Amino acid sequence: MAKITRINTTQLAFLHDYLRGTGKNITEVEARKLGIKNLRARMSELRKLGLRVNTEDTRYGTAYTISARDVNGSRAMYDLT
């Protein structure tokens, strides 16, 4: 598990920048350490914005990743600040 520091942006902006197209994932446990209390809700919000959020069941719980491309196939970055 990679060391993650406290976030200094909005939760959505952090998750977008940390996960989108990087191949990294995050679990509920890791998110709570960062102060994100409801990771599932944040990932749902990112889905509603049009991002492809993937889930994988691991022995540590559900891990979330975000594809580099959105549902329209675009790699354009979102400004979530």
Contacts in CASP RR format, 6 or more apart in sequence:
PFRMAT RR
TARGET T0000
AUTHOR 0000-0000-0000
METHOD contacts of the structure
MODEL  1
MAKITRINTTQLAFLHDYLRGTGKNITEVEARKLGIKNLRARMSELRKLG
LRVNTEDTRYGTAYTISARDVNGSRAMYDLT
1 30 0 8 1.000
2 24 0 8 1.000
4 18 0 8 1.000
4 30 0 8 1.000
4 33 0 8 1.000
4 34 0 8 1.000
6 34 0 8 1.000
6 35 0 8 1.000
7 14 0 8 1.000
7 34 0 8 1.000
7 35 0 8 1.000
7 36 0 8 1.000
9 17 0 8 1.000
9 81 0 8 1.000
10 80 0 8 1.000
10 81 0 8 1.000
11 36 0 8 1.000
11 42 0 8 1.000
12 42 0 8 1.000
12 45 0 8 1.000
12 46 0 8 1.000
12 80 0 8 1.000
13 80 0 8 1.000
13 81 0 8 1.000
14 34 0 8 1.000
14 36 0 8 1.000
15 26 0 8 1.000
15 36 0 8 1.000
15 42 0 8 1.000
15 43 0 8 1.000
15 46 0 8 1.000
15 66 0 8 1.000
16 46 0 8 1.000
16 51 0 8 1.000
16 66 0 8 1.000
16 77 0 8 1.000
16 78 0 8 1.000
16 80 0 8 1.000
18 24 0 8 1.000
18 26 0 8 1.000
19 25 0 8 1.000
19 26 0 8 1.000
19 64 0 8 1.000
19 65 0 8 1.000
19 66 0 8 1.000
20 51 0 8 1.000
20 66 0 8 1.000
20 67 0 8 1.000
20 68 0 8 1.000
20 77 0 8 1.000
21 65 0 8 1.000
21 66 0 8 1.000
21 67 0 8 1.000
21 68 0 8 1.000
23 65 0 8 1.000
24 65 0 8 1.000
25 56 0 8 1.000
25 63 0 8 1.000
25 64 0 8 1.000
25 65 0 8 1.000
26 39 0 8 1.000
26 63 0 8 1.000
26 64 0 8 1.000
27 39 0 8 1.000
27 58 0 8 1.000
27 60 0 8 1.000
27 61 0 8 1.000
27 62 0 8 1.000
27 63 0 8 1.000
27 64 0 8 1.000
28 39 0 8 1.000
28 40 0 8 1.000
28 61 0 8 1.000
28 62 0 8 1.000
29 60 0 8 1.000
29 61 0 8 1.000
31 37 0 8 1.000
31 39 0 8 1.000
31 42 0 8 1.000
32 39 0 8 1.000
36 42 0 8 1.000
39 64 0 8 1.000
40 62 0 8 1.000
43 53 0 8 1.000
43 64 0 8 1.000
46 53 0 8 1.000
46 66 0 8 1.000
47 53 0 8 1.000
49 78 0 8 1.000
49 80 0 8 1.000
50 70 0 8 1.000
50 71 0 8 1.000
50 72 0 8 1.000
51 66 0 8 1.000
51 67 0 8 1.000
51 70 0 8 1.000
51 71 0 8 1.000
51 78 0 8 1.000
52 66 0 8 1.000
52 67 0 8 1.000
52 69 0 8 1.000
52 70 0 8 1.000
52 71 0 8 1.000
53 64 0 8 1.000
53 65 0 8 1.000
53 66 0 8 1.000
53 67 0 8 1.000
54 64 0 8 1.000
54 65 0 8 1.000
54 66 0 8 1.000
54 67 0 8 1.000
55 62 0 8 1.000
55 63 0 8 1.000
55 64 0 8 1.000
56 62 0 8 1.000
56 63 0 8 1.000
56 65 0 8 1.000
57 63 0 8 1.000
68 75 0 8 1.000
69 75 0 8 1.000
70 76 0 8 1.000
END
